């Protein structure tokens, strides 16, 4: 699959999403931007994705006062990553 206009963007989520991105980026014919939503530091630091967005466990698991702020920040990051797709 090739995309010369940059309108297609693959989003991988977590470890399995990272694996898919890594496998596709090994294929030289794959020319689509990849974004990873990383759930852990190891996946975040080893990814070949063009953009990595860190998802803190506190956003997913807890119900703290900061959770709403963190969720809003995550939404903004995802919207920015998808801009133009």
GUNUTI-44537 format. One line per 4 residues: number of its first residue (from 1); for each residue x, y, z of N, C-alpha, C. Coordinates in steps of 0.1 Angstrom, whole numbers. Example, Ala and Ser with C-alpha at 12.3 -4.5 7.8 and 13.67 -1.06 7.14 Angstrom:
// residues 2
1) 132/-57/78/123/-45/78/132/-33/78 | 128/-22/71/137/-11/71/129/0/79;
//
This chain:
// residues 85
1) 8/-12/0/0/0/0/9/12/0 | 6/22/-9/14/34/-9/4/46/-8 | 9/57/-3/1/69/-2/11/80/-4 | 10/87/-15/19/98/-18/13/112/-13;
5) 0/112/-10/-5/125/-6/-6/126/9 | -3/116/17/-3/116/31/-16/116/38 | -27/112/31/-40/113/37/-44/100/45 | -36/90/44/-38/78/52/-28/77/63;
9) -33/75/75/-24/74/87/-29/62/95 | -19/53/98/-22/41/106/-20/44/120 | -29/40/129/-28/42/143/-27/29/150 | -16/26/157/-15/14/165/-17/17/179;
13) -23/8/187/-26/10/201/-20/-1/209 | -11/3/218/-5/-7/227/5/-16/220 | 9/-27/227/19/-36/222/16/-42/209 | 4/-47/207/0/-54/194/0/-43/183;
17) -5/-31/186/-5/-21/176/9/-17/172 | 18/-17/181/32/-14/179/38/-25/170 | 35/-37/172/40/-49/164/35/-47/150 | 23/-44/148/18/-42/134/25/-31/127;
21) 27/-20/134/34/-8/128/49/-12/124 | 56/-19/133/69/-23/131/70/-33/119 | 60/-42/118/60/-52/106/58/-44/93 | 48/-35/93/45/-27/81/56/-18/77;
25) 63/-12/87/74/-3/83/86/-10/78 | 87/-24/80/98/-32/74/96/-34/59 | 83/-32/55/79/-34/41/82/-21/34 | 92/-20/25/96/-8/18/85/-2/10;
29) 75/-9/6/64/-4/-2/54/4/7 | 54/2/20/45/9/29/50/23/31 | 43/33/27/47/47/28/37/56/35 | 30/50/44/19/57/51/25/61/65;
33) 21/73/70/25/77/83/19/68/94 | 26/65/104/21/57/115/22/65/128 | 11/63/136/10/69/149/8/58/159 | 15/58/171/14/48/181/9/54/194;
37) -2/49/199/-6/52/213/0/42/222 | 11/46/229/19/37/237/14/37/251 | 12/25/256/7/23/270/19/20/279 | 31/18/275/42/16/284/55/22/278;
41) 64/25/287/77/32/283/85/24/273 | 86/11/274/94/3/265/88/4/251 | 75/2/249/70/4/236/72/17/230 | 70/27/239/72/41/235/87/44/230;
45) 96/38/237/110/41/234/116/33/222 | 110/22/219/115/14/208/107/15/195 | 97/22/194/88/23/183/95/30/171 | 92/26/159/96/33/147/86/42/141;
49) 74/43/148/63/51/143/68/66/142 | 62/73/132/66/87/131/62/96/143 | 51/92/149/47/99/161/42/89/172 | 47/91/184/43/83/195/36/92/206;
53) 24/88/210/16/95/220/16/86/232 | 20/91/243/21/83/256/7/84/263 | 2/72/266/-11/72/273/-8/67/288 | -9/76/297/-6/72/311/-17/63/317;
57) -12/54/325/-22/45/332/-32/52/340 | -29/64/345/-38/71/354/-50/76/346 | -49/78/333/-60/82/324/-70/70/323 | -65/58/322/-73/47/320/-79/41/333;
61) -71/40/343/-74/32/355/-80/40/366 | -76/52/368/-80/59/380/-92/69/378 | -98/74/388/-108/83/387/-104/96/396 | -93/101/393/-88/112/400/-93/125/394;
65) -91/136/402/-95/149/396/-88/153/384 | -75/148/383/-67/151/371/-71/143/359 | -79/133/361/-82/124/350/-89/131/338 | -98/140/341/-105/147/331/-95/156/323;
69) -86/163/330/-76/171/323/-67/163/315 | -63/151/320/-54/142/312/-62/137/300 | -74/133/301/-82/128/290/-83/139/279 | -86/151/283/-87/162/274/-74/165/266;
73) -63/164/274/-50/165/268/-47/154/258 | -51/142/261/-49/130/252/-57/132/239 | -70/137/241/-78/140/229/-72/150/220 | -66/161/226/-60/171/218/-48/165/210;
77) -40/157/217/-28/150/210/-33/141/198 | -43/134/201/-48/125/190/-54/133/178 | -61/143/181/-67/152/170/-55/158/162 | -45/163/169/-33/168/162/-27/158/153;
81) -25/146/158/-19/135/151/-27/131/138 | -40/133/139/-49/129/128/-52/141/118 | -48/152/122/-50/164/113/-45/162/99 | -54/164/90/-50/162/76/-53/148/70;
85) -58/140/78/-60/126/73/-75/125/68;
//
